Structures are given as structure tokens and as C-alpha cells.
Amino acid sequence: MKKATEVFGEWAVKGKDKGMEKSHALPVGAMLDFILPKKNKFTFLDLGCGNGWVVRKVAKNPLCIRAVGIDGAEKMISNAKSLSKDSTEYILADIETFQPVEKYDIIHSMEVLYYLDNPKEVIKKISKDWLKDNGRLIIGIDHYYENLDSHSWQGKVGTRMLLLKEEEWLDMFKEAGFKQIESWRANKTSEWEGTLVITGKN
């Protein structure tokens, strides 16, 4: 099994990061519609930003005063910087050991946390150290127990993936102290279980 950052670095070299943008566009669009403020200015962090497409999208929002992406794959960060303008910022770092120098209003993550060794501790750190008071975390997950199509992905991709139930993810949010926790399935169809979306406020 390769490290996830190694796999995604290889994907970035091959241009597969652009395919990730296309496949995740609908659920991420729904997530952003839910979380982005309509009146108040905000700062935004994308956890596991890939080539930065979500950061660039959010940066266009007139209320966004800062949009930052973090990723552990060097080539993904390189791609993000080459595709982006000065209004965005990208950080190459290990998500599990990263300590931000400032706190954010909104933290978003799509298809990232189940690659981590200990997502529970990362979610706790996000609540304690990464989010401002009343800040919001929102995550999207396609690889979860109730989505039977995803059970074979670890073998196909060749990297370790945690296969957890929806209730287990919800428990992590509760244990981290999040409030107003909600979950739903985005982009669900008759052939696809949908992206598991979980959000909560600090």
C-alpha cells in the first residue's frame, strides 16, 4: 500500500486531478451552497485541496476575504499554485500535524479524512485550534460503510482507507464538541448512494 499523498501526487502528474474536480463538482456545489454566508465576510480553508479548484471557486465570492488550501501532495500544491492567482494561498503540509497560524470561519473537506491515520484527532484539533468561535466544519465522504460501491476502492486505488459507518463519523463530530450537527446524502441517485455530508458548528 502506498501513502495517500504519494498516490495523489501521481494522479496530479497524470492530470487525474482534473477528473476529481468533475466528479466532485455536484456534491461540493451543494456543500458550498449550504455553508457560504449570504451577508457576512468570511475566511475559508480547504482541507486536502488537491489542485485548488474549490479554493479558486470560493475566492470568487465577494464576501470571501481569504481562501486557503492545504494538501500533503507536493505536485497537487504545485498544480494549485500554477492554476491560481494572488487571491488564493496554498500550503504543503501533513494534515495530521499541521498547526495553522490563524483560525478560520469555514473549513471544508471533500474526500480526504478517511485517508488519515486518526481522523478523530484531526476533527478535535479543527474544533479546538483551527476554527473561530461559531465557525463551521463541513466534510464530504464517498467511501463509507453504507455505500457498498466504495468497499472495493482500497484495493483498486492501492492506499489505506478507513471504512466507517455514518454513525461513527457523526460520533467524531459529537466527541469534538461540535453543535448543530447535520448529515445528509448529496447527489444521491438510484445507482449511487450519494456523498455523505456532515457539518457542525464550533
N, C-alpha and C positions, 0 to 999 in steps of 0.2 A: 504494500500500500504506500502510495506517495503522499506527501503532505498536500493539503488542500491548496496552499499558496503556490506550490510547485505545479499542480495541475492547472490552476487558473492562469499562472504565468505562461504555461504552454498554450493555453487557449488564446491568450492575448496575442501571442506571436502569430498564431494561425488565423487571427481575425474572428475567432468564435465569440469574442466579447460583444460583437455587434448583433449576433444572433440572440444572445441573452437579453439584450435591450428589446428586441422584437417580441420575444416570448413572454417577457415580464411586463410589457407596457400596459396591458389592461388592468391587472391587479394593482400595480403600482399607481396607476392613474386613479383608481378608486380609493387607495390609501391616502394619496395626497389630497384628493377632494375632501376627505373626511377630516384631515388634521390641519390643513393650512388655514391660518386665520383670515378673516374677511376684513378686519379693521386694524388690528394691532400689528406693529412691526415685530419681526422675529428673526432669530438665528437658527441655523439648520445644520445638522451633522448627519451624513450618510455613512453608516457603519458597514464596511465591505462594499465600497463604492464602485469597484470594477473600473470601467473606462470613464466614469464620471457622468454618465448620461442623466441620472436623477439629479445630481448636483447642478448641472447646467440647466435642467428644466426648472428647478426651484429658484435658481438665481434670477430667472427672468421675471419672477413675481415681484411687483413693485414694492411690496411690504417686506421683502427679504433684505436684511441688512448685512448678512454674512452667510455664505453657503460653503461648507467644508466637507471633503470626503476623506475617508481613511481606508486603506487596504493594505494587506500584508504581501501582495504580489507586486514585485518591483515593476514588471512590464505593464501591469494594469495601471499603476500610477503614472508611468511614463506615457502610456496612451492617453490617459485622462488629461495630463498637462498639455500634450500636443494638440488635443481637440478643444481645449478650453481657452477662455480669455481671462483677463486680470480680475474679473469679479468673483472668481472661484479660487479655492485653495485645496490642495491635496497633500495628504500626509502618508508616507510609507511607514507603517508600524505594525507590530504584533498586537492585534485587538485585545488579547487576554492580558497583556502587561501595559498597555497604553494608559497614560495619565494625561488628560487634556489640561491645557493651561487656563482654560476658561470653561464656563458651563453654557449649555445651550437650551433654547426654548423647546426645540423639537429634535428628536433623534429617530431616524428611520433606518430600517434594515430589511433587505429583501434577500431571502435565500442564503443566509450566512451563518446564523447562530448554531445550527446543528453540525457544522464542521468544527466547532470549537471543542476543546477537551472538557471545559467546565462552563457551559453557558449560564448555569445558575449563578455562579460568582460574578460573571460579567454583567448580568442583569442587575445584581445587587449593587455593583460598582456604578452602573449607569444611574440608578436611583439615588445613590449617596453622593457621588462625586462628579457626574457628567451633566446632569440635568439641573436647570434652575428650579426654584420653587414653583409649583404648578406647571412644570414642564411636562411634556408628553413623549412617551416612547411608543413606537408602532413597529411591529415586525410582520413580515410575510414569510410563510413557510410552505413549501410544496411537498417536502419529504417528511411525512408524519404518518403515524400508525394507521389512521383511518383511511388514508389514501393508498389503497392497495397497489396502484400502479407504480408507486415510488419505492416499493420494497426491494426491487432489484437494482436500484441505482448505485448502491455502494460498489457492487461488483462490476457494473458497467463503467463507472467513472474511475474506479481504482483508487479511491481515497476513503478514509474512515468517515462515516456519517452516523450520528445518533438518531435512532428511530424511536421517537417518543409519542405518546398519546396526547391529544389536545388537552386533556385534564392535567397532564404533567407540565405542559408549558404554562397553563393558567396558574398552577401552583407556584411556579417560579416567580411570576409577577406578584402573587399574593405574599410570598415569603420575603420579597424585596421591598414590600411596603407600598406597592402601587395601589391607587384608588381608582374608582370609576372604571374598572376593568371590563372590557368588552371583547367579544370574539365573534367572527363570522367567516364564511367562505366567500371569497371573491372569485368572480369569473367561473362559477360552477356551471357545468352543463350535464347533459345526460351521459356524456362519455368521460367527463373529467370531474373529480371530486372537488376541485377548486383549491385556491390558495388559502391556507389557514391564516387569517389575520388576527392578531392580538394587540390590544392597545391599553394603556393605562396612564393615569396622571400621577405625578410625583406628590 
